[in-house]
C-alpha cells in the first residue's frame, strides 16, 4: 500500500490523479482502477472487471436514494468555472467544505442551500454532476468558459430494486452494436441502390440500346419459319391470355401444366384447352397424378416431352398472370440477337392493388423491388436472378439451352426460380429486365394466403443459401468478388440478417430497453434509419406515400413471420419445404362458383395467430412499464405497434373469405 499526499489542491481531482501517475512503481502496472471516498467495491470487483476492462455501475443504498437531493452541493458563479466543490455524503458529514480554485471569486448565492433543503427540483445555474431521468446513471456536465452556467433539470431519484450486473449491461450493448453493423449494412445497400438507380435514369440507356434488338419479321423466301419456336408453359387461368399471344401459330406451343388433385378444376381446364385447340391453337394439356416437387416438379416434367426439343425458348406464366398479345414480340428479339442472354424478365402489374389495405401495402414493397432492385441489377450487369429476391418464377422468357446448361429445374427448395437463376449466373449467363413491359397479375388479398407466401419466400432462400455455399465456392467461371456478393450481400445480409435484425431489434431489443434505463439506443437506430428506409420505398410508389406509416408497422409485424421462416429454412426444420398454393381472391371466387354452393361457416380459430398475439402482449407490457416508470416516451410508438400485432393476431388484415 502506498500513501501519497500533495501540498496543494491545484487541478482538483484531475490534478491528484495526474500526480499519482508520475510515481516510478506505476510502470509495473497494466491496469488502474479508481474509487472515490464513498465508494465500496465488493471483494470480487477486480475478478469481474479486469478481464473486460469495463466500467462498473453505481449502486446506491436506500438512505442515499432518499436524501440524494440535499447532497447536490456546489454552485458555479460567473468567473468561477474551475471551482471544485467536494461533495460530502450523509455518511461522511452533515456539512460541506469548499476548495476554492486558484482563480478569483468566492462566496455563495443567498437562499441556494435553502432551495436544496426544501427539495427544489430545479437549479438556477448548473452543477458539476447531473442525474438523468432514469435516476441510475450519472454523467459529467462539462461547462465552457463562455457558458459557465446552464439550466439543469434535476429530477428526484427513486429506489431501483433491480441490481444490474456488468455482464447484463455489456450483453445489451453488444446486441445494439451488432444490430448497428447489420442495419448499417442494410441501409447502405439500399442507399447504394438508390444512388446508382438515379445515375442510371439520368445517364443510362434502355435495354433496347444496351443490347441488340430488332423486331421479328417474316422472311420473303422462308416466310414465318424465321421465327423461333417458343414453348409457353401456363397454368389454369392464364390459358386464354397465352393463346392470344401474337406469334405465328406454327411456331408456338402452349403447354398447360396441371397437377391439381381437384377433379372439378381439371375438367374445367381440359374443356378450356379443347376450346382453344378447336380454334387452331397448338395446345398441349399435360397432367400428372402427383404433386412431387410442386411447381419445380411440374416444370421439370413438362420439359421431358418430345416436342420440347423443337423449341428454342420457353415463356412461363403462373395461373393469375395475363400477358399482353405483344409480349413475345418484345422479348424474343433480345434472345435471338444476343446469344449471351439467358433470360428476359418483365415487370409485374397488379390489377387488384387497390382492393384492400393489404394489397396496397404489398404494392409498396414489390414496386420497390421491380423499380429499383431489378432495374438496377440489369442496368449495371450486377448479379440478380429470375426474380432473384425469391418471388415466383413467372413473366419471363428463358433460353432453353441456358436452362439446360444450368442444370434445369430442381425441387430441392421452394424457390426453384432463384435456384435456377443463381446456377445460370454462375455459368456466366446474363439477364435483362424490361421495366416498361408489364404483365398483369394478382396479389393475395387474404392474410392467410399472404402468410403462406411469405413463409415460402423467406424459408426458401435461407435453405437455398445453406445448399448453395459449396457450389458458389467451387465454381471457377465467376470472380472472387462476385462470389462474395452472392454469399454475403445477396444471401446473408438481405435474405437472413435483414429479416432477423428487423424483428429482434425493433420488436424485441428496442422495446426491452424500457426495462434497462442504462441502455440508451441512439436516435440513428431508433428513428433515422427506419425513416430513411421508409422514404426510399416511397420513391417507387408515390401514390401510396400516405400509407407509409402503416406499411412500416405492417412490415414489423411480418418480420416475425419472416424471421420464423428464415430460421426454419436455415436449420431445415419440419416445414422447410412446405408448399401451399397462394390463393388469390379471383381464384377463390371462380373455384366457389364452379362447385356446388354450400352454407358459409365462420370459424374464429382460423383467424387467430398465436405468435402475433404473444408479441403484441409483450409490447403492451413494455408500453405499460414505460408509461408508468419510464421517461423515454417509447410508449407512443410501442402502443401503435402492439395494436398492429394484435390486429394481425386476430386476422383483422386483408379480405376474409369464410370457409365452406
N, C-alpha and C positions, 0 to 999 in steps of 0.2 A: 504494500500500500504506500502510495506517495502522497504527501500532503504539501500543497503549494499555496502560497499566499502572495499577493502582489500589493504594492503600496497604494496605488490609485485605482480609480474606477473608470479610467479612460476607455472609451469603446464599450462600456457596459458589458452585457453578456457576450457579445461577439468578441470584445477585447480579451475577456477571460479565456474564451475557447482558443483564440489565436495564440495567446501567450502559452497556454498549456501544450500546444502542438510544437513548440520550439525546443522542448527538452530532448536530450540525447536518446533516452530509452524509447521514445516514440518510434524510432526507426526499426525497432524489433517487432512492432505490432503490425498486423494485417488489417484489422477492423477496429472501429471505435463505436462505442455506444454511449449515449448521453442521457442523464437523468437530472431533472431539476430537483429543487429542495423537497417538494412534497410528493414526489413520485416513488412508488414502492413496487419494484418488479418482483415477480414470483421467482422461486429458485431455478425453474427450468426455462427462464427467459432466453438465455443465450443458446440453449439447445434448440429452441423453436425458431430463432431469428437468424443466427449466423449462417446456416446452410442456404438461406434465401436472400440475405441482406435486404430486409424489408422493414417497413415502418409498422410499429405495433399501434393498436388502438388504445385510446384513453378510456379508462373505466372510472366512474365517479360513484362514491358511496352515497347513501340516501341523504345524509345531512348536507353534504356538499351540493347535491342537486336541489335541496330545498332552499339553501341560502346562497345560491350562486350569484344572484343579482347584486347582493351587497358586497361581493368581493371584487367587483369591477372597479378597481381604484386607479385613478390616473386621469390626467387632463392635459391636453396639448393646447397651449395658447399660441398666439401669433409670435413667431420668433423663437419658439421652444420646441421645434420639430424633433430635435435629437434628445429631448429629455427622456430619461428612463425611469419608470416607476416600478419598484419591486412590489409585486403583488403578494401580500401576506394572506395565507389561507386561515380559516377559522381555527383550524387545529394548531396553527403556529402562534397567532397573537390576535388580539382584538383591534389592533391599530395598524396603520401602515406607515412606512418610512419612505421618504423620497430621497433619491440620489440625484441632485441637480447635475446637469451636464456642464461642460466647460463653457457653453455659450451663455449669453445673458438671459435674464428672465426668471422669475420665481414667483411664488405665491399661488393662491387658489381663487377660483371664482366663487363668491359667496352663494350659498344655497345648493352647491353641487352635491355635497355629501348628503344633505337632507333629501335631495331628489332620489338618491340611491336607497336611502333608508326607508323612504315611503314606497319603494317598489316601482319607481318610474320605469316604463318600458321604452323610453327614448332618451338618447344622449344628444345634447345640442351640438357637440363638436365631433369628436372621434375618439377611439380607444385603440391601444396597440393590438389588442386581440378582439375578434368578434366571433360570435357563435351563430352558425347558420340555423335555419328554421327547424332542422331535424333535431336540434338540441343535443347532438352527439359529437359531430366532427367540428374541430376548431381550425381556423385558418388565419394567417397573419394578414393584416391590412397595412400595406406599405403606403406611406404618405410622402409626397414630394415637397420640396421647399416652396414651390409655387402654390401648392394647395395643402396647407398644413392642417386643414380640418375638413372633414366630410360628415355628412349626416349618416348615422348608423342606426338601424332599427334593431334593437336588442329584444328578442323575444324570450319569454320565460322558458326555462329548462323544465323538462318533465322526467319523471323516473322511467327508465327503459329496462324492462325486465329481462329482455333478451341480451345475452353477452355474446357478441360475435367473436369468433376466433379468427386468427390471422389467416388460416388456411381457407375458411369460407369466403373471406373477402377476396383473397387472391384468386380463387376459382372464378368468382363472378367477374373479376377484371379480365381474366384470361378468356372467358366466354365472350365478353364485349370486344376484346382485341381481335379474337378470331373472327367474330362476326364482322368487325370493321374491315378486315382484309378481304373477306369474301364479298361483302356488299360493295366495297370499293372496286373490286374486280368486275362485278356485275354492272355497276353503274358506268364504269369506264368503258366497258364493252358497248353499252348502249350509246354512250356519247360518241364513241368512235364510229358506230354505225350511222348516227345522225350526221356527223361531220362529213363522212365520205359520201353519204346519200345526197347532201346538199351540193357537194362538188360534182357528183355525177349528174345531177339535174342541171347544174349550170354549164358544165363543160363536157359532159359525157355525150355519147352517141347512142341512139336507139339500136336495138338488136339487129334491125334490118341493115344498118350501116356498119355495125361491127362484124357481122357475118354476111356472107354472100347470100342474097335472096332474090330469086326471080320467080314470077308466077308460073304455075304449071300451064302448059298449052298443048293442044293436040298437034302431033306431027303430021305434016302434009302427006307423007307416004305411009307411015306406020299407024296413023290415027291415034286413038287413045291408049295404044299399047306403050306409049312413052310414059304413062302414069305408072308409078309403082303400085304393087298390090298391097293393100292395107287391111290388116285384121283389126276389127273393133270389138273389144270384149265389153259387154254390158250386163247389167243385172236388172231384171224386172221393169221398173217404171221408165228406165232410160231407153227402152227398145224403140219407141216411136221417134224420139229425137235422133237416135243413131241411124235409123233407116232414112231419115230426111237429110242426111249429110250430102253435100254437093260433091260427088265423086263418081267417075264412070262406074256403071253398075257391074261391069265385068271385071273391075279392078278393086273391088271391095268385098269383104266377107264380114257379115255381122254374126258374131258368136255370142249367144245368150247362155250364160253360165247360171245354173240353178242347182243349188244344193239344199234347197228348202225341204223340210220334213213335213210341211203342211200341204196336204193333197189338194186343198181348195186353191191355194196360191199357185201351185204347179199347174193346175188345169187352166187357170186364167192366163198364165204366161204362155202356155202351149197354144192356146187359142189366138193370142196376140201374134205369135210367131207365124202361125198359119195365115193370118190375115195379111201380113206384110209379104209373105212368100207368094201369095196369090197375085200381088202387085208387081212381081218380077224382082224383088229384092232377094239377094243371096243370104238367107238366114239359116244359121245352124243352131239348133236347140240342143244343148248338152246338159244332161242331168246326171248327177251321181247320187248314190244311195246313202252316203255318209258325209259327215262334215269334218273329216280328218284334215287337220291343218288349217281349217277355217278358210279365210279368204286366200291366203297363200296357197293352200292346198287346191282350191278351185282354179286359181290362175295357172298353177303348175300342171294340173290335169288338163286344162284347156290347151296348153301348148304342145301336148303329146299327139294331137290328131294330125293325120297325114296332110290335110290341106294347109296346115300352118307353114309347111315347107315352101309353099308358093308365095308366101308373104314376106315383105321386106321390113315392114314397120307394124307396130301394134299400138292402138289407142285404147285407153282404159277409162271407163266411166262407171262410177258407183250408181246405186239404184236411183238416187234422187238428183242426179246431175243431168242437165239438159243443155247440150252444146248447140250453138247456132249452126245453121247449114254450112257456113264458110269455114268451119273450124279446121278441117283438113287442108283446105286451100291456103290457109295462113300458117300452118305449122309444118307440113310435109316439106315444102321447099327448103327450109333450114337444114333438114336432114339429108336431102338429096344433094345439095351443093356444098355441104360442109361435112366431109367424112369423119372428122374428129368429134363431132357431136353425137352423144348417145341419147339425149332426152330434150324435148321441148315441153316446157311446163307452162300451163295457162293459169290465170288467176281465178279465184272463186268469187262469184257474185251471189249474195244471199237474198233470196226472194222474200223471205219471211223475217227479215231483220227487225221490222217494226211490230212483230206480233205481240211481244210482251217484253218486260224488263230484262228477262234472262237472255233473250236473243239479242237485245240491244247491247248488253254488256259483253256478250261473246263477239259481237261485231267489232268492238273496240280492240280487243286482243288480236283477232285474226286479221283485221285490216293492217295493224302494225306489222304483223308477220309478213304479209304479202307485199305491202307498200314499201317497207324498209328492209327487212331481212332478206327476202328472196331477191328483190331487185338489186340490192347492194351486192349480194353474193354473185349474181350473174354478171353485173357490170364490171367488177374488179377481178373476175375469174377466180374468186376465192372458193374455198370448199363449201358447198352446200349440196343438198341432195334432192331427191324426188320428194318434195315436201319434207325437207330434211328435219324439221322440228318434230316429226312424229305424227303428222296428220295422215288420213287415209290416202293411199297412193292412187290418185284419180285426176282426171282432167289433164292428162299428159300423154305424149306420144314417145314411145321407146323405139330405138333401132334394135331389131331382133338380134342381130349379130353381137351388139354390145351387151344385150341382156344375157345371151348365152355365154359370152366371154367372161362375164362377172360371176357366172355360176348359176344363173337362173333364180327362180323364186325358191326361198327357203322358209319353212314354217317353224323355225326354232324359237321365234319370238312373235309377239303380236304386232310388231311394227315391221312387217315384211318389206314395205316400201323404203324405209330408212336403211334397212339391212342391205337391200339391193343397191341403193344409191351409194352407200359407202364403199361397197365392194367394187362398183363400177368406177368410182373416183380413184380408188387405189390402183386400178388398172390403167389409169391415165386418161379416161374418157372425160369429156366436158359436157356441161349442161347449159341451156339457155332458158331464161324466164321471160315471158311476154306479159308485161303488166297491163297492156291495153287490150289483151284478149281475155275476155271474161266468160266463164261458164256458169250458168245458173245452177244454184244448189240450195239446199235447205239446212237450217240449223236445228239442232234438237231443242224443242221448246218445253220439254218436261224435265224437271230436276233429276229424276231417277235416270233418265236416258243420258243426261249430261254427266252425271256421276260415273256411269259405266264407261262413257267415252274418255273422260279424264283419267280414270284408272288405267285404261289401256294405253293412253298416251304418256303416262308417267312411269308405269311399271315396265312397259316395253323398252324404252330407251335405256333405262337403268340395267335391265337384264342384257340388252344388246351390248352395252359397254363392257359388262363382265366377260362376254363371249368374244368380243372383237379385239381385245387387248393383244393377244398373241398374233392375230392376223395383221394388225396395223404395225406392230413392231417388226415382224418378219418381212414385210413387203419391201421390195427394192426399187419399185418404179416411182416412188414419191420421195420428196426430200425429207430431211430430218425435221425441219420446221413445220412442214405440213402434218407430219405425224403428231408433233406437239400440239398443233392447232386442233386436230381431230380429238385426241385423247383428253387434253386439258381444257381448252377453251370451249369446244363444242359439247363434249360429253360431261366432263367433271364439273365445270362451272355452271353451264346452262341447264343441264339435264339432271344433275344430282344436287350439288350445293345450292343452286338457285332456289329449288323448292324447299329444301331443308332449312336453310337460313331464313327464308321469308317467314316460315311458320314459327320456328323456335325463337327467333329474335323478336319479331313484332307481336307474337301471340303468347309467348311464354316468358322469355327473359325480360323484355321491356315492362310488361305488367308486374313481374315479380320484384322489380326494383322498388316498388312502393313499400315492400316489407323490409328492405335493406337500404336505409337512408344513406349509408356510407358509399353506396354505389351510385355514381352520377353518370347518366347517359348523355353524351354530348348532343347538342342540337343538330349537328350534321347527320347523325344516325337516326334521331327520333323524328326530325321534321324535314330537313333539307333533301335528303336522298329520296324518301317517298314522294315528295313534291316534284322533284326533277323527273323521276321515272313516270309519274302520272302525266306530267306535261308532255313528255316525249310521246306517250301513247295518244295524247290528244291531237298530235300533229297529223296522224293518219286518218282520224275520224272527226273532223271539225264540227259536224252537225250534232255530235253527242258530247260536246265539251261540258254541258251542264250535268252530265251523268257521271263525270269522273270521280266525285266523292263516293258515289255508290259503287262504282267499279273498283275503287281501292278497297273498300270494305268487303266486297264480294270476293276479290282476289285473295284477301287474307283468310276468308272462310274456306275457299277452295284449296289454299295452300296446305291445310290439314289433310285433305283427301289426297292431294298430290304427293305430300310427304309420305303418307302411308303407302301409296302405290310405288313410290321410288324405293322405299326400304324393302317392300315385297319383291320388287324386281331385282334389286341389288343382291339380296340374300336368297333368291329363288324360293320364296315361301309358297304356300299351297295355291294361291290364286294368281301366280305369276303369268300363266298362260290362259287365264280366263278370257273368253271372248263372248261378249254379249252384243248382239246386233243393236246398233244405235237406232232406236225407234224414233222416226220423225212423225210429227203430228199428221202430215199428209198421208204417210204410210198407215198410221193407225186408223184414220178415218176411212181410207179405202178398204183396209182389211175388215173393219167392222161392217162396212156396207155390203161386202161380199158374203158375209156369213149371216147366219140366222140371228135376228135380233133377240137380245136377252135383256132381262131386267138388270139395270146397273146397281152395283152394291159398293158403298163407300167403306173402305177398311182403313181405319185410322193408323194401324201399325205399319201399313205400307209407306207411310209418310214420315215416320219417326226415324231419326238417325242419332244413335247414342253418343258417338264421339263429338258431334257438333254440340249436343246438349251439355255434355260434360265440360267442354271447353268454354261454352257460354257461362256455365255456373262458376268456373274458375275465374273468368274475367269479372264476373259480378262480385265475387268475393274481394278481388283487387279494387274494384270500384268502391265498395263499402269501406274498406280499410283506408284507402287514400282520402276519401271524403271525410272520414271521422278523425283519423290520426295524422294523415299526411299533409304536406304543404306544396306538393308539386303540381297539383291540379291535373294529373293524368286521367282522373275520373271523367273528364269532359270527353276525351276520346274513347276511353275504355267502355263507357256506358253505351255509346253507339255501336262499338264493335261487338259487345256482348249481345246486344239486341239482334245484330246481323247473324250471329251464330245461333241464337235461339230460333230465328225465323227459318234458317236452313235446317235446324234440327227437327222442326215440326213440318218440314216440307212446304213451307209457305213461299215457294220460289217457282217461277215459271208457270206453265199451264198444267193443270191437273186433269188427267184422263182417268176416270174411275175404272176399276176392274170389272170385268163382266162375269 
